[in-house]
Amino acid sequence: MSNASVLLTVYSPPRILSLLEPIRHMEHCIEFSVHGNPPPQIHWLYNGQFLRQTAFIRMDVYQGGDITDGCLLFNHPTHYNNGNYTIVATNYLGTANQTVRGHFLEKPFPSISDIFVTYEYSPSPSPLITVTHKPEEDTFGVSIAVGLAAFACVLLVVLFIMINKYGRRSKFGMKAFDSGHFS
């Protein structure tokens, strides 16, 4: 009788074990856990478009065997970062994806328009996304605000002149104290 050991490697397509809504630690984090062997390549989509990592949005990944844990980290996200975030895990056996809603802040002013997104395509396999913010112009509201500010300035100047001109005269006069009536 003899004993023998064999190392067995089981290959499996990616499977997303968990994907959580953003939570705040030191930075906002969308936590995820993915299973797959060989370890899958992971990338993200933002509202259906490829999400490019920057200094403000980046991914930290921790590989442990056939489990990949990590976070999509956001450094001070605003309402512009609200949207759907989709994790896509791929290895040569298949692809898995799952979406979570990321809501970070409310829009500060309802009159400001939404984000206008323009797409620039490059020869690389992934498109670049350029996001520009174009606030809606409200000339009537601005003119009302400027008019009220001008009125307040004129009113303050008139009050200052009136106080300087008439505020120095006392009703009783300074001579009342000098004449000795109050001793």
Residue, then its C-alpha position, 0 to 999 in steps of 0.5 A: m500500500s502507498n499514498a499519493s497526493v495530487l494537486l487539483t486545480v479547478y477552473s471556474p468562470p467569474r461569479i460576483l459574490s457581493l456588491l454593496e451600495p456605497i458606504r463612507h469609511m475614510e473615502h466612499c467605497i463600493e465594496f465587492s467580492v468576486h470568485g473565479n479561477p483564474p482570477p478575473q480581470i475587473h473593470w467598472l462601468y458608470n451609467g453603461q460607459f467605461l469608467r476610467q480610474t483617476a486620482f478621485i475614483r480608483m479601485d483597491v483589490y485584494q486577491g486571496g486564492d480564487i476570491t477577489d475582494g476590493c473597493l471602488l473608492f471615491n474621494h469626496p464625491t458629489h451629486y455628479n457622481n450619482g448613478n449606476y455603477t456596474i462591476v464587470a469580471t472577466n476571465y477566459l471562461g466567462t464574464a459576470n456583471q452586477t449593478v449597484r446604485g451610487h447616491f452620494l449627494e443631492k443636487p444643490f440647486p434644482s435650476i442647475s441642469d444635468i451633466f452633459v456628457t460628450y464621448e471621444y473615441s480613441p483607437s484603444p479598445s475602451p472609449l474615453i469619457t469627457v464630462t463637462h458641466k454646463p449650468e443653466e443660465d437664469t438671467f431673470g433670477v440673476s438680474i433680480a439678485v443684482g437689483l436687490a443688492a444694488f438697492a440694499c447698497v443705496l439704502l445703506v449709504v443713505l442711512f449712513i449719511m442720515i446718521n452722520k448728519y442728524g445723529r450728532r445733534s442731541k435732543f437735550g444738547m450738551k449744555a444741559f449738563d454744563s449748566g448744573h441743572f442735574s447736580 
